[in-house]
Amino acid sequence: RLTGRRSCSICGEIYNIYSKPPKKDNVCDFHPEMQLKHRADDNEESVSTRLAIYDELTKPLLDYYEKTKRLEKVNGEGDLEEIYRAIVKLI
């Protein structure tokens, strides 16, 4: 998913060529004059490194909080307002 991320330099809108592509290939829906940017670190090697760091540093924390029944999960895909409401509800 990360290797497919693209963004608009003007408005910051984020697209994904696999799951949320722009209406016109490689062009922002809101700024048609703007070609979308691909972050230099959104490549397979960098993503692989980030996942290894996640496995080493973050995963053990998640496991700990899950084991102690203090981990709450929120589906981070979909409408941002719904995600926000789900987080606020947990807080």
VEXDREN-2710 file (C-alpha; in Angstrom, 1 decimal):
% VEXDREN-2710
k/r/px/py/pz
1/ARG/0.0/0.0/0.0
2/LEU/2.8/2.5/0.9
3/THR/4.5/2.0/-2.4
4/GLY/1.3/3.2/-4.2
5/ARG/1.0/6.5/-2.1
6/ARG/0.9/9.7/-4.1
7/SER/0.2/13.3/-2.9
8/CYS/-0.6/16.8/-4.2
9/SER/2.0/19.4/-3.3
10/ILE/-0.6/22.1/-3.3
11/CYS/-3.4/20.8/-1.1
12/GLY/-1.8/17.7/0.5
13/GLU/-4.5/15.3/-0.8
14/ILE/-3.3/11.8/-0.6
15/TYR/-4.1/9.1/-3.1
16/ASN/-3.1/5.5/-3.6
17/ILE/-2.8/4.1/-7.1
18/TYR/-4.1/0.8/-5.8
19/SER/-6.9/1.7/-3.4
20/LYS/-7.8/5.4/-3.9
21/PRO/-6.6/6.5/-7.3
22/PRO/-7.2/10.1/-8.6
23/LYS/-9.9/10.5/-11.3
24/LYS/-7.2/11.3/-13.9
25/ASP/-4.0/9.3/-13.8
26/ASN/-1.3/11.0/-11.7
27/VAL/-3.1/14.3/-11.4
28/CYS/-4.8/15.9/-8.3
29/ASP/-8.6/15.9/-8.5
30/PHE/-8.7/19.4/-7.0
31/HIS/-5.6/20.9/-8.8
32/PRO/-5.6/19.4/-12.3
33/GLU/-2.5/21.4/-13.2
34/MET/-0.5/19.5/-10.5
35/GLN/1.2/16.2/-11.1
36/LEU/1.1/14.0/-8.0
37/LYS/4.3/13.4/-6.1
38/HIS/5.7/10.1/-5.0
39/ARG/7.7/10.2/-1.8
40/ALA/11.3/9.0/-2.2
41/ASP/11.0/6.8/0.8
42/ASP/7.9/5.1/-0.4
43/ASN/9.9/2.3/-2.1
44/GLU/10.1/-1.4/-1.3
45/GLU/13.4/-1.1/0.5
46/SER/12.4/1.7/2.7
47/VAL/9.0/0.1/3.5
48/SER/10.7/-3.1/4.3
49/THR/13.0/-1.3/6.7
50/ARG/10.0/0.5/8.4
51/LEU/8.2/-2.8/8.8
52/ALA/11.3/-4.4/10.4
53/ILE/11.5/-1.5/12.9
54/TYR/7.7/-1.9/13.5
55/ASP/8.2/-5.6/14.3
56/GLU/11.1/-4.8/16.6
57/LEU/9.8/-1.7/18.5
58/THR/6.1/-1.3/18.1
59/LYS/4.7/-4.8/17.9
60/PRO/6.0/-5.7/21.4
61/LEU/4.1/-2.7/22.9
62/LEU/0.9/-3.7/21.1
63/ASP/1.3/-7.3/22.4
64/TYR/1.8/-6.0/25.9
65/TYR/-1.3/-3.8/25.9
66/GLU/-3.3/-6.5/24.3
67/LYS/-2.2/-9.0/26.9
68/THR/-3.1/-6.6/29.8
69/LYS/-6.5/-5.9/28.1
70/ARG/-5.7/-2.2/27.7
71/LEU/-5.5/-2.2/23.9
72/GLU/-8.3/-0.6/21.9
73/LYS/-8.5/-1.1/18.2
74/VAL/-10.0/1.3/15.6
75/ASN/-10.4/0.5/11.9
76/GLY/-8.3/3.2/10.3
77/GLU/-9.8/2.7/6.8
78/GLY/-12.7/4.6/5.5
79/ASP/-14.3/7.9/6.2
80/LEU/-12.1/10.2/8.3
81/GLU/-15.0/11.6/10.3
82/GLU/-16.1/8.1/11.3
83/ILE/-12.6/7.1/12.3
84/TYR/-12.4/10.3/14.4
85/ARG/-15.7/9.6/16.1
86/ALA/-14.6/6.1/16.9
87/ILE/-11.4/7.4/18.5
88/VAL/-13.2/10.0/20.5
89/LYS/-15.7/7.4/21.7
90/LEU/-12.8/5.4/23.1
91/ILE/-11.2/8.3/24.9
END
